[in-house]
Structure formats: C-alpha cells, structure tokens
C-alpha cells in the first residue's frame, strides 16, 4: 500500500462517490450531510474546500449555507476536477482550481471566511500537513473557521479487529495520523475554540477550530 495517497485518480476517481456509498452501505451521503450541517457560517461566507474531489461536498456546503455563500474547490486530480465541473454546472456559487496543496495556496491573506477539508490531511506526510495548516491560517480572515473532517485520534492496538482491518486498507500515513492530538497541533499554528461532532462510533469527526485574532 502506498505511503501517501494525496491524489485519487483513474477508476477510483471516476467512481469515487459511488464507491464511498458502497463502502458505507449507503450511509455516506447522510454522513456528509450531517457533517456539513455542523458548519455555522453566515450566508455571505466564502469557503475554501481543500482537496475538493468531485464537488459533492462543495455543493452541500453551498446549499446548507444558502444566501450569497460561495465555495471554491481546489484539488490536484484531473479526474476529480472533471467530476467537480459536472456537479458545478452553471451554479455561480461554485468554482474550482487545480492546486497542489503541498505548495503555497494561490490566494491572498485573509481572503476566506471558512475552510473545509475532508479525508485529505491523514494521507499526507506530516511536514505537508503542517504546511497546509499554515496556509489555512494565512488565507482565513481572523475569526474564520476551519472544519477538518477526518479520523479521530485513537489507539489502533486496542481497537476492534474491523477497525484494524480498515486501517490496513488505508495508506500508511493514516495510522500515524491517529497518534497526533490535533487540537494541540492546531493550537500551535494559530487556531483555538475547538468543537467537534463525531460519527462511526467516535472514530470519525468534524473538528471545528477558529483562526485566532492574534497569534505568537
């Protein structure tokens, strides 16, 4: 199994939404919708969807926030970007760019009200994760929200056989991701005021944090 899995491509990318539905026995759409409902931004917010994939989440975010909200998606995968463009259609609230998130984001400082990242951070090398957090802190307005949807820290050795099997199928970095206290990590890079909503027996969560006004 590959150590890192930042780019989804080929068959998996072209059929990503259907595969997620299949793997979760049809629960995935309800799960994502419930996670998005945790977002508490205004109806005029501009959101960055980091590693946006097929655009399903971006559309849910725009629909949930309503009003004049906008969602800009960034992803490295060509197949994912095609899927996003199809979902985008003529919806003026949605836009997408091809971006390698391991490099500086192509946006000015303090240009977004919120950022959303779903099941991407765990598949990155730790130095790249820190780079992403620094970039999120940079592009968020003071008081902006970062919503991280990913695995919740847990001890794999004491977990069920099923959970251990799931992580054997994941990229190598996913197990290492579980060992970090992400509230502590985020607090070192200018975030605070944490809250979470948990799923799948508390193994997955959406973690909300706030870009603090002043950082050291």
Buried (B, 14 or more C-beta within 10 A) or exposed (E): EEEEBBBBEEEEBBBBBEBBBEEBEEBBBEBBBEBBEBBEBEEEBBBBBBBBBBBBBBBBBBBBBEEEBBBBBBBBBEBBBBBBBEBBEEBEBBBBBEBEBBEEBEBEEEBBBBBBBBBBBBBBBEEBBBBBBBBBBBBBBEEBBBBBBBBBBBEBEEBEEEBEEBBEEBBEBBBEBBEBEBBEBBBEBBBEEEEBBEBBEEBBBBBBBBBBEEEE
